[in-house]
Structures are given as C-alpha cells and as structure tokens.
Amino acid sequence: MRAFIVKSYGKKEKLHLTELPEPMVKENEVLVQIYSAGVNSLDSLIRNGDFKLFLPYKPPFINGHDMAGVVTNVGSKVSKFKIGDEVYSRVGDHKIGTFAEYIAVNEADLALKPKNITMDEAASVPLVGLTAWQALVETGNVKKGQKVFIQAGSGGVGTFAIQLAKHLGAYVATTTSATNADWVKKLGADLIIDYKTEDFEAILKDYDLVIHSNRDAKILEKSFRILKAGGQLISLVGPPTPEFAEEIGLPWYLKLVMKLLSAGAKKKAKKAKAAFRFLFMRAEGKQLANITSLIEAGVIKPVIDKLFVFEQTNEAMAYVESGRAKGKVVVKMK
C-alpha cells in the first residue's frame, strides 16, 4: 500500500510517499480501506517532534489521525463491525497512520459513518468533533443558559464546537475576522468579536467556560479575566498539567515537568477563582457514535474548506499550517 511517512522529526521535514505492506489485524482490530483522511494541526506537531515527550513515535512512521473508509477485514474478537461497513475514526495514540491506503484500528476507537454525509465530510469530523465533545460535554459539562467563549470560531474545532455548544443551549461568543463574521453567525455564534480590531476582554464578562486555543500567553491571561468565579478554562494548546500526565500514565519526572510548566497558568486560575484544565483529546468510539447521531439528526454539519488528492498530502499540511483554513482540510484517497 502507499503511505506518507515521517522519516525524521523537524519543522522543515516533508512527509515521504512510500510503499509498505498492508497492515495485519490483531484480534480486536478492524482493517479499513481509507477513502478520505482529515488533516489537523496535530499532524504537523507530531512531525515537528513537539510531542516526543509523551508520544515518542520512532521514525519512520505513518502520520495522520483522522479517516473515513470501508471495513475490509476484522479480527477474531471483533463484534461491532463487519466487512463492508462504512466507518470513521480518530485513531488511537500510538496507532496513528491515516495518511495511507489501509489502517488497522482498534474497534473501540471506531464508529459507523453518518449515513447522510460523504466520506470526505466524515473524515473531517473525528478529531475536532471529539475535541469539542470532550471539552464541552465531558469536561465542561455545559448547561442550558451558560456562557461559553470559543476562540478561533472559523477553525476546525471552532466550527464544530459552536454548533455543539448551541445544541447544548449555551450562549456562544467567538473570535474571527470580519470577513468570516456572517458565516460564523450562521453556525450559531451569538456574539462575534473581530480579533483584528477588538479586544475580547473589553467585551466579555462573567463567562462560565473558555475553550482556549491560542498559544499567546497574553491571550491566556485575558481569558482568565473574563471568567466568572467558579468558571473554567479548558486549554487545547497547553501548558500540559500533572493531572494530564497522571491520566496517560507518564512517569513521575514528567509529572514534575508538567507541574512546573503549568504552574503559571494554575496561579492565574486561582487568582480568577476558576479552574484550569489541559485537554489532549483521546480516541473514543462511543462518543463518536453520539456525534454520528447528532450529524444524522441535522444538528451539526461538517465544514470543509478544501480538498486535496492523496499525492498532495504535504501541500494539505502546509495549508493547515498557514492558519487560513475555514473549517477542515481533507485528503481524498478515492
């Protein structure tokens, strides 16, 4: 099969197209022929080596986290899926590799593809959908009438999170450029702030939840100041916390490193009488099945900015890295 591999870590490195054997399935795995693969910032960060500390992939390895396709083989203990099923997944950490023609996926990380969308649309959903679900439902526990601030509303996570937060009954504020304001409003945002000309701190007050996705330290500080007492900030970009290290079973010295890294953010949270949490989303087939139901009910619609063919995977990653994408970028295998 053809696959794009990371030969060595580095920001200037390109993925290399190569021929590899088709994966063998273990007893609890499903072999999927990939039709479409979503492209995420995470793919670039993995290639750069930014997560080597807790995701130490050894080059060469296949990159890519999101996919949609058709089941072609199942392991002996698989019970939820059969050959011919149309499925999608944000595959598990340490089992990535969706920039390829086939992948073996643990059945617990898989869900049936929504019937009312295309393979391309389905491939755009899992990572951003699960990030939004785990931030708003699982961790944020958003309730009707609460106020939620979602940064970068026109990005991949933002476009999904706005729709999900509105479904949960929240009042949603977001940042985007003036050119995207009407479009983001149609997704469900109640209050739109032009990040180029307006200061969100001067406009927002007493928010229950901030979904934080900006690496600028000043933005993090301002985000704490708009929270109400008892509110929470869930960061998708860090700094990682010792609680996160505990969750994924890292050794004591890495817990200590993350305690030091997150000390400043936790201090700001304490001053704001708020909670600070770092979210590194995980693969979760059951949650993805819930998302399937929402998509089939028409509650949430995938947003694709641009499609690339498989051979253009490096160009697709460069486009995501440019920060210009409105919604998701997808690589089309077939």
C-alpha positions, 0 to 999 in steps of 0.5 A: 500500500502507499503511505506518507511517512515521517522519516525524521522529526523537524519543522522543515521535514516533508512527509515521504510517499512510500510503499509498505505492506498492508497492515495485519489485524490483531484480534480486536482490530478492524482493517479499513480501506481509507477513502478520505483522511482529515488533516489537523494541526496535530499532524504537523506537531507530531512531525515537528517532534513537539510531542516526543515527550509523551508520544515518542513515535520512532521514525519512520512512521505513518502520520495522520489521525483522522479517516473515513473508509470501508471495513475490509477485514476484522479480527477474531474478537471483533463484534461491532463491525463487519466487512463492508461497513462504512466507518470513521475514526480518530485513531488511537495514540500510538496507532496513528497512520491515516495518511495511507491506503489501509489502517488497522484500528482498534474497534473501540476507537471506531464508529459507523459513518453518518449515513447522510454525509460523504466520506470526505465530510466524515473524515473531517469530523473525528478529531475536532468533533471529539475535541469539542465533545470532550471539552464541552460535554465531558469536561465542561459539562455545559448547561442550558443558559451558560456562557461559553467563549470559543476562540478561533470560531472559523477553525476546525474545532471552532466550527464544530464546537459552536454548533455543539455548544448551541445544541447544548443551549449555551450562549456562544461568543467567538473570535474571527475576522470580519470577513468570516463574521456572517458565516460564523453567525450562521453556525450559531455564534451569538456574539462575534468579536473581530480579533483584528480590531477588538479586544475580547476582554473589553467585551466579555464578562462573567463567562462560565467556560473558555475553550482556549486555543491560542498559544499567546500567553497574553491571550491566556491571561485575558481569558482568565479575566473574563471568567466568572468565579467558579468558571473554567478554562479548558486549554487545547494548546497547553501548558500540559498539567500533572493531572494530564500526565497522571491520566496517560500514565507518564512517569513521575519526572514528567509529572514534575515537568508538567507541574512546573510548566503549568504552574503559571497558568494554575496561579492565574486560575486561582487568582480568577477563582476558576479552574484550569484544565489541559485537554489532549483529546483521546480516541473514543468510539462511543462518543463518536457514535453520539456525534454520528447521531447528532450529524444524522439528526441535522444538528451539526454539519461538517465544514470543509474548506478544501480538498486535496488528492492523496499525492498532495498530502504535504501541500494539505499540511502546509495549508493547515499550517498557514492558519487560513483554513475555514473549517477542515482540510481533507485528503481524498484517497478515492 
